[in-house]
Amino acid sequence: MRNMSDHHTHVQEFFAARAADWDSRFPDDGPVYAAAVADLGLREGDRVLDAGCGTGRALTSLRAAVGASGVVVGADLTPDMLQAAVRAGRDRDGRLLLADVTALPLRSRSLDAVFGAGLISHLPDPAENLRELARVVRPGGTLALFHPIGRAALAARQGRRITPDDLRAEPVLRPLLAGSGWRLTSYVDRDDRFLALAVREG
């Protein structure tokens, strides 16, 4: 496991440098975010966390899914990302929280669902950190691990090859989730979408 404070500094520096133009770099991602949120199966009045919410691109869809009576929280480690979310007006759709998803200031079993876009590759200790997400979700609640493009397309964009130990590979992800309180229920890895859905075990 990496040193946590070093890891946090690295993540903050990475995203702070990219916050200002993050949305303009990926202007066409809105519909795929909305489709992923739809697959989370949220209901009116549900309580949902966008873990590592960045500029809050999922918050509007999450708010639409849970309605006015629901609770939407967007947590991110990088102040610049949250400031960009406020500039985009997305703080109207959810409560923004400057917080580390590896140690959430939320009560146990207080949520119905967690949405995590591009999250898993930035977790310093994935098994432990997924366990923390499980802590704040009620049994039977859901988790969506999402990326607007699939593993192969992302690797090509980054100029690298997919390796068998890739955290998002199904044979790696399924037991990782199972050991952290989640059961993988659906797995899609296409060029235009990555979405793993899991249910919080009792």
C-alpha positions in Angstrom: 0.0 0.0 0.0 1.3 3.5 -0.9 1.9 6.1 1.7 -1.5 7.8 2.1 -0.4 11.4 2.4 1.9 11.0 -0.6 -1.0 9.4 -2.5 -3.4 12.2 -1.6 -0.9 14.9 -2.7 -0.4 13.1 -6.0 -4.1 12.8 -6.7 -4.8 16.4 -5.7 -1.9 17.7 -7.9 -3.1 15.5 -10.8 -6.7 16.7 -10.7 -5.9 20.3 -9.7 -3.8 20.8 -12.8 -6.8 19.5 -14.9 -9.8 20.9 -13.1 -10.2 24.2 -15.1 -10.7 22.5 -18.5 -11.8 19.0 -17.4 -15.4 19.3 -18.7 -14.3 20.9 -22.0 -11.8 18.0 -22.6 -14.7 15.5 -22.5 -17.7 17.5 -23.7 -19.7 14.5 -25.1 -19.8 12.4 -21.9 -23.1 13.7 -20.5 -25.4 11.1 -22.1 -23.2 8.1 -21.1 -23.1 9.4 -17.5 -26.9 9.7 -17.6 -27.2 6.1 -18.9 -24.9 4.8 -16.2 -26.9 6.5 -13.5 -30.1 5.0 -15.0 -28.6 1.6 -14.7 -28.0 2.2 -10.9 -31.8 1.8 -10.5 -32.3 4.6 -8.1 -35.8 5.5 -6.8 -37.5 8.7 -5.7 -36.2 9.6 -2.2 -33.0 7.5 -2.3 -29.7 8.7 -0.8 -26.7 8.5 -3.1 -23.1 9.4 -3.0 -21.0 10.4 -6.0 -17.6 9.2 -4.8 -14.8 11.1 -6.3 -17.3 13.4 -8.0 -14.8 15.7 -9.7 -16.6 18.5 -11.5 -19.9 16.9 -10.6 -20.9 15.6 -14.1 -23.1 12.9 -12.6 -24.9 15.1 -10.1 -27.6 16.4 -12.3 -28.6 12.8 -13.4 -28.4 11.6 -9.8 -30.7 14.4 -8.7 -33.2 13.7 -11.5 -33.2 10.0 -10.4 -33.8 10.5 -6.7 -36.0 13.6 -7.0 -36.4 16.5 -4.7 -37.0 14.2 -1.7 -33.7 12.3 -2.3 -30.2 13.1 -1.0 -27.3 13.6 -3.4 -23.8 14.0 -2.0 -20.7 14.6 -4.2 -17.4 13.9 -2.4 -14.0 14.8 -3.8 -10.5 15.2 -2.5 -9.5 18.1 -4.8 -10.8 21.6 -4.0 -10.2 22.8 -7.6 -12.6 20.1 -8.9 -15.3 21.1 -6.4 -14.8 24.7 -7.4 -15.3 23.8 -11.0 -18.5 22.0 -10.0 -19.8 25.1 -8.3 -18.9 27.3 -11.4 -20.9 24.8 -13.5 -23.9 25.3 -11.1 -23.9 21.6 -10.1 -23.9 22.4 -6.4 -27.6 23.0 -6.9 -28.0 19.2 -7.6 -26.1 17.9 -4.7 -24.2 18.7 -1.5 -20.5 19.0 -2.3 -18.2 17.6 0.3 -14.4 18.1 0.4 -13.7 14.6 1.7 -11.5 11.6 1.1 -13.6 8.6 -0.1 -11.2 6.3 1.8 -12.5 7.8 5.1 -16.0 9.2 4.6 -17.6 11.5 7.2 -20.9 9.7 6.7 -22.8 7.3 9.0 -22.7 3.6 8.4 -25.6 2.3 6.3 -26.8 5.8 5.6 -26.9 5.5 1.8 -28.8 3.5 -0.8 -26.2 3.7 -3.5 -22.7 4.9 -4.5 -21.7 6.0 -8.0 -18.0 6.1 -8.8 -16.8 7.4 -12.2 -13.1 6.7 -12.9 -12.7 6.0 -9.2 -11.1 2.6 -8.8 -7.8 3.4 -10.5 -7.2 6.3 -8.0 -7.8 4.3 -4.8 -4.7 3.8 -2.8 -5.9 0.5 -1.2 -8.8 -0.8 -3.4 -9.9 -3.6 -1.1 -9.9 -1.4 2.0 -11.4 1.6 0.2 -14.2 -0.5 -1.3 -14.9 -1.7 2.2 -15.3 1.9 3.3 -17.8 2.5 0.5 -19.7 -0.7 1.6 -19.7 0.7 5.2 -21.9 3.7 4.3 -24.3 1.7 2.1 -27.2 -0.3 3.5 -27.4 -4.0 2.8 -29.0 -4.5 -0.6 -27.8 -1.0 -1.7 -25.9 -0.7 -5.0 -22.5 0.4 -6.3 -21.7 1.5 -9.9 -18.1 1.7 -11.0 -18.2 3.6 -14.3 -16.0 5.0 -17.0 -17.2 6.7 -20.1 -15.0 4.5 -22.3 -13.9 0.9 -21.9 -10.6 -0.6 -20.8 -9.1 -1.1 -24.3 -10.1 2.4 -25.4 -8.7 4.0 -22.3 -5.4 2.1 -22.6 -5.1 3.1 -26.2 -5.8 6.8 -25.3 -3.1 6.6 -22.6 -0.6 4.8 -24.9 -0.4 1.6 -22.8 -1.4 -2.0 -22.9 -4.0 -3.7 -20.8 -2.4 -6.1 -18.3 -4.1 -9.1 -16.6 -3.8 -7.5 -13.2 -5.8 -4.5 -14.3 -8.2 -3.7 -11.4 -11.1 -3.3 -13.8 -10.7 -6.7 -15.4 -13.6 -8.9 -14.4 -11.5 -11.8 -13.0 -9.7 -9.3 -10.7 -12.7 -7.0 -9.9 -15.2 -9.7 -9.0 -13.1 -11.2 -6.1 -11.9 -7.7 -5.0 -15.5 -6.6 -4.6 -16.5 -9.9 -2.9 -13.8 -9.5 -0.3 -15.0 -5.9 0.4 -18.7 -6.6 1.0 -20.0 -6.4 -2.6 -21.4 -8.9 -5.0 -20.8 -8.1 -8.7 -24.2 -8.3 -10.5 -23.4 -6.9 -14.0 -20.2 -6.2 -16.0 -20.0 -4.3 -19.3 -16.7 -3.4 -20.9 -17.2 -2.0 -24.4 -15.3 0.7 -26.3 -18.0 3.2 -25.5 -18.6 2.2 -21.9 -17.3 0.5 -18.7 -19.9 -0.2 -16.0 -19.6 -2.7 -13.2 -22.7 -2.9 -10.9 -22.6 -4.5 -7.5 -24.9 -5.1 -4.5 -24.0 -4.6 -0.9 -24.1 -7.9 0.8 -26.0 -8.2 4.1 
